Amino acid sequence: MARRKVIWTKNAELLFKEILTFYFERNQNKTYSKKLLQKVKSLTNKLSRFPFLGFEIETTNYREIIFDHYSIIYSVSENEVVIKLIWDHRRNPDVLRL
């Protein structure tokens, strides 16, 4: 099975960096941030091989993988998986705008 290229939108990169920074500052060490980064890398690697792993979000062209307290929202094209958003479910949902 051919791999698809994984591409991150600027918004997804910024939100994920905010999450990593928040936990680094709160915990005063990088342990949790590194663990979260490795988990996301592992999942995006799986998505490159199995892009339809996540479930469809109704009335959109997006798919979602939920893990721990997070969601990865992404879209699939013929050659790419585009990461649209990494969302921490503990955040205020009013901030979320797709």
N, C-alpha and C positions, 0 to 999 in steps of 0.2 A: 504494500500500500504506500502510495506516494505521500510524502509529508507536505503540509501546507506551511507557508511562511507565516510566522506570528508577528503581527504589527501592533504596536501600542499607540493609541491616540495621545495627543499631548495632555488632554484632560485626564485620561486614565493614569498616565505617568505622574502627573501632579498630585492627584488624589492618593495614589499609592505611596508616594514620597511623604505626603502629609501624615498618613497612617504610620509609616515607619518612624518618622521623626517624633510623632506624638509618643509612641511607646518607648523610644530611646530616652526622651526627656523625662517621661513619667517614671520609668524604671531605673534611670541613671546607669543603664548598661545596654549593650547591644544584643543580649541573648535572645530576647523575644523577637526583636526585629529581624535578626538573622534567621530564626526559625520560620517566621512568617514568609520571609523572602524565599527561602528554600522550598516551602510548600507551594508558593505561587509559581516558582520556576518549574517545579515538578508538574503541576497542573497544566501550565501553558505548553510544556513539552508533550504531555498527553494529548492536548487539544490539537497540536500540529499533526498528530497521527490519527486521532479519532475526533474530528471536529464536531460531530453530532452527539458527543457525550453528554452535554448539558441539555436541559429541557427547553422547549420553545416557550417564549414569553408571549402570551396571547395578544393578538392584534398588532404585533410588531414583527420585524425581521431579526430580532435578537434572540439569543439563547443565554442560559444562565447555569452556572455551576455554583452550588452552595457548599461551603466547607466552614467548619467552626462557626465563627460569627461573621463571615464574609460571603460576598457573592462576586463572581467574575461575570460581567455582562459582555457578550461578544457577538460578532456577526461572522458569517461564513460566506466566502466566495469560492470560486473554482480553485484558486491558487493560494488563498490567504485566509487566515483567521485574524480578525481585527478586534483587539481588546478595547472595548469602549469605556469600561468602568470597573474599578475595584471598589466595592462598597462595604463598609463596616456597618452591620445591622444595628449597632448600638448608637449610631449617630442619629441626629434629628432628621427624619425623612423629608421634612420640608426643604432641606438643603438639596435634596436629590432632584435633578432635572435632566431627563434623558432627551 
